[in-house]
Amino acid sequence: MTRRRDVLALALAAAAAAAGPSPVAAQGETSLDRIKRSGRLRIGVTSAEPWFFKDPMAGTWSGVGIDLGTALAGDLGVTMVPVETSWANCVAAIQADQIDVMFVLDPTEERRKAIDFPDSPLFYYAAGALVRPDQTATAWSDLDKPGIRIGVTLGTSVDRMVTETLKAASISRFSNNDEAVAAFAAKRVDAVAQFHPALVVQYARLKLGKVVLMKPVTPVATSAGIRRDADPAFRTWLGERFAALYAAGKPQDSFAAYLRTRGIDPATVPGLAREKWV
């Protein structure tokens, strides 16, 4: 394990070196100035509907995160540039200055040790599970039994929560949401734990199983990760823009629009505004 950690540390260091020095440090300018000068706002993207979806034919990205990135880039008068990463690697990508911001990244205590977050949340969601039609689970304790196999996406908040909560069930970790759900379809896991918006999209695609919001339903505020050495002006600006976008219903509008592209009626699904949850 020590050897593997050493290899990983060397790989991350090499990635940071390859990326070159931070433009902020090299140019002696603020993050906002650097973004405006470069004409690019680099956002991290990964395969995770409804936040990010890459069209396999066109190679273009869509989703809630893309809409929000485009809106913020427009505010700054620059171009939104998607940079591919993963939930497990995005923190290292932020530290290495390969991306400016990673949307839909929960501000956990562990992540706060490595990167920074705006004060205002981006929007809210709740943890749920995609289970077999004959499953009667309504709480996490119903799934915490020997022989029950739970699939999660490596490096996510749900991964951490399930690991801390479930002690008897076995947990299988996958590199992205699609792989976790593919394992469910192949019956290699009995349930998939993700946040409810992702599960709804996956269910609509599979038409397999059922989505359950595990009780008690606890709203989780998600945000966006940025470098710890990013100047306070960038952090403050993002927080102000997040608050304004949430108040205007922009995240929910983007979510509803994406659901319609998947043939899902947004009125039948809990949205991203906790105030409207029943």
N, C-alpha and C positions, 0 to 999 in steps of 0.2 A: 504494500500500500504506500510506503514511504517513497519507493522508487517511482510509482505511478504519479504521486503528487509532485515529485521533483520534475518529472517529464512534463506534466501539465503546466507547472510554473514556468519552465523554460519556454514552452510553446507560447504561452500568453505574453511573456516578455519579448519573444521574437516578433509576435504580431504587433505589439506596441512599437517596437523599433522600426518595423517595416512601414508602419503608418506614418512615421516621421514625428517631429516635435509638434506639440499642440499649436495650432495657428494663433491662439490667443497669446500664448507665451512667446512665440517666435516674433510676432508682429507688435506685441505690446498694446493690443487693442481688446475691446470687450467682445464677448461672444456675439452680441447683437450686431456690433460693427463688422465683425468678421463674416457673419452670415450674410449681411447686406453687401459687403464687398465681394464675396465669392458668388453671390447671386443664387445660393443653394441652401435649402434647409434639408439636411439629411435625416431621414427617419428610419428606424429599424423596422423591418417587416419579416414575418415568418408565416408559415402555413397555419392559419388559425381563424377559420370563419366564426363569426361574421366580422372580425376585426381586420383580417387581411386575407385576401384570396388572389392567387395568381392564375390567370387564364393560361392553361397549358399550351394553347395554340398561338395566341397573340403575345404572350409573355408580359402582359400588362397586369397591374395590381388594382384591386378594388376593395371596398369594405369600409367600416366605420373609421378605422384608423387612417385610412387613405383620405377620406373626406375631411377629417379633422386636420390632418397634416396639410392638405391643400388649402384649407381655410386659413390656417396660421401663416403659411407661406405667402398667401395673397395679402394678408395684413402687413407683411414685411416687404412686399414687392419683390419676392424672389420665387424661385422654382422649387417645388417639393421634389426631392430625389429619394426614392426607396433604396435601402441598402439591406440585403438579405442577411439574416442572422437566425438565432433560435432563442427560445426562452432561457435555456440553460447558459447560453454564451453571450446574451445581450449586455449583461453587466460588464463583462470584459471588453466588449466592443465599445461601450460608452467610455470606459476608462482609457482605452487606447485611442480615443478621439476618432473612431471610425464612423460614428453616428452622433448627431446632435441631440436627439431625443428618441425615446422608446415609449410609445403610447401603450396604454392598457397594462402598465406594470405596477403592481401593488407595492406601496411603500412599507415593506416589512422591516422589522428591526434589523434583521441581518443585512438586507440590501442597503439600509441607511448607513451602514458602516463603510460601504464602498462607494456609493453614489448619492446624489441629492434628488429631492423632489419638490415641486411647487407646493405651496400651502393648500390651495384649493383642489378638491377632487375633480376628476374628469367626468365621472358618472358613477353609478352604483350597479352592482349585480349580487347574486346570491349563489352559493354552492348547491349543486344538485347532482343527481345520478341518473344515468341511462341504464335501466334494468330490464330484465326479462319480463315478458307480459304476465307471467304467473307469480312474479315477485310481489310480496305485500309490504315491502319495506317503506316506511315513512320517516324513519330517523336513522342516523348513522349507526346506532347501536344494533339495529335490525340486520345490518350487513357485517357487523363485526363478529363473525363466527368462523371457526376452523373450516377450511375447505372452500370458503368464499374467496374468489379472486377479483381484486379491484384494479382496474387500469387507470393510471394517471399520466399526465404529461410532465416529464422531468423538468424540475427547476421552477415550477409554477407555485403560486400560493396554495392551490388546492393540493398539490403534492405534499407541501409542508403540513397543511391542516390534516389531511388524511393520515399521514405518517404519525402525527402527534395524537390523533384521536383513536384510530383503529389499532388494536393490539393483537387480535386473534386472526383476523383475515390476512391473506397474503396480498402484497401490493406489487404490481408489475408497472415499471416505468418505461415510457415511450418518448421518443424525441419530439413528437408533435401530436396535436389533437387527432389528426387523421389516422395516424398509426394506432393510437389507442382505440379508436372506434373500429378500425379494421380488425383488431384483435377481438373486439366484442362480436362483430359479425361472424368471425371465424370460430367463435365459441372458445377462444383461448382465455378470455376473462368473463366473469359473470356480470360485471357492472363497470361502467366508466364514470368516474367522478370528474366533473368540470363545472365551470360556472354556467348558469342557466342559458344565457344567450347562445353560447357555443353548442350546448346540447340540443337546443331547439333546432338549429340549422342542421346538425348531424342527423337528428331524427327525421327531419323532413326529407333528407337525401336517402336515408336507409329504409324508412318506413318499417323499422324493426325496433321492438321493445317499447318502452314508455319512459317519459321524462318525469322525475319526481323532485320537487323542491324539498329537501330534507328539513324537517322541523326540529327546533324552532328556526324559522326563516330569518337569517341574520344578514342585513345589508352589508356589503363590503364596498368600501370606497376605493376605486382604482385611480391611478394617477399616471405620471409619465416620468421616466428616469432621465436625469441629465448628469453631467460630470460634476464632481464635488468642487473642482477648481473653476467651474463656470462662474462668471461674475454675478453678483446679487441682482443686477438689473435684468438679466435674462430670466432668472428664477422668478423674480417679482412679476415681470411681464407675462410669463407663462401662467402664473397663478391668476392674474387679473383676467387674462383671456379665457382660461378654463371656467372661471366663475361666470363670465359674460356668456359664453357659449352654452353652459348648462342652464342658465336662467332663460335663455332664448329658445331652449329645447333643441339645439343643434344635434347633440349626440343621439337623442331619441329619434329625430327626423331621419338621420343617416341610418340608424338601426332599422327603422320601419321601411325605408326605401330598399335596404339590402334584403330584408325578409321578403318583400314583394318579388324580388328577382328570383327567389327560391320557391315561389308559390305559397308563401305563408302569409296568412292574414295577421297583421300586427296587433289587431284588436284582441286576438286570442292568446297573446303571449305577454307575460310580465315584461314591462319595458325597462329603461335604464334610469328612470326617475323614481327614486324610492317613495316620494310623496304620493305617487299615484298607485302604489301597490295596495292591493286589498288585503 
